[in-house]
Amino acid sequence: MNRKIIIAANWKQNGTSKSLNKLASSIIKGINKTTRKCEIVLLPPSIYVNEIKKLLETKKPYNVFLGIQNISPYNNGAYTGEISISMAKELQCKFCIIGHSERRIIFNEDQISLAKKLTLAIENQVKAIYCVGETLSEFRKNMTKKIINNQLKQGLDRSLKLLRKNPEKLIIAYEPVWAIGTGKNASEKDIVNTHKYIRKILFSMFGTLSEKIRIIYGGSVNNKNANTILNLNDVDGVLVGGASLNAKKFVEICSSI
Ligand code: PGA
C-alpha cells in the first residue's frame, strides 16, 4: 500500500516569535522548490501556533500542515495550564503528538492519560502521532518488543472502535529514547526490525486496515541520514527534533525522499 510520507518538525520548547516565523518562512520557501511528495508537519510551541497558522494562511504552501506537541486529556474546563484538542483544532492543527518520551519521562504522563488523549484526538478528527520507544537500559536488556507491545496496547485499546473507522488518523512514531537528541540514531537493522514488529502488532489489532497506519521513525534524524532512513522498509516518515530548527537542514531532509 502506498502511504504518504510524513516529515514532522518538532520544535519542542525552542525559539521566539521572531525566530520561529523566520524558520517557518525559510522552510516554506525551501520546500516549495523541492518536494510535493510528502506531508510536512510543523509543530511549534503551543503559544506560537496561531502565528504559524497565520503565516501558513498567507503563504499557502501546498503540503505543509500545522500540529501541536501535546494536548490535554480532558475537554474544556477547569484544567489550569492545559490546551484542549478543540482549541488546537480551532487553530487549524491537523496533527498532534501524543506520548512523546519527554512527556512520559519528564512530566510523568501515564498510559491512562495518553490513551484518553488519543481518543480525544481521533474523536476530533485530528491525526495523532503516538510515540513509542524503549529506554537505553531496556534496549540493552533486549526489552524493545515487550515495551512497544505494552505501549501500543495500553495506548490504543481504548480507541479501537474509533480507530477502526479512522485508521489513517493514526501515526505511530518509533522513537528509541536513547536516540533522541543524542546524535546516535538507531541502526538500520533495529529500525527495520522494530517497524516490522509494530506493523505486526497493528495487524493483530486492525487486520488489513492496519495498512493505512503510518509508522515513522524519530531519534537523531538529520540531513545526512534521512535519505537512508526514509528508504528503509516500513518507514513512512520521520519525526525530527534538533535538525528541524535549522531551515536548511530540514529542507534537505524533506527533499531526501
Ligand atoms: P531529535 O528529536 O531529532 O533531536 O533526536 C526527535 C524527537 O524528539 O522527536
Residues whose N, C-alpha, C, O or C-beta is under 5 A from the ligand:
A	BS01	PGA	N10 A179 I180 G181 T182 G218 G219 S220 V221 L239 V240 G241 G242 A243
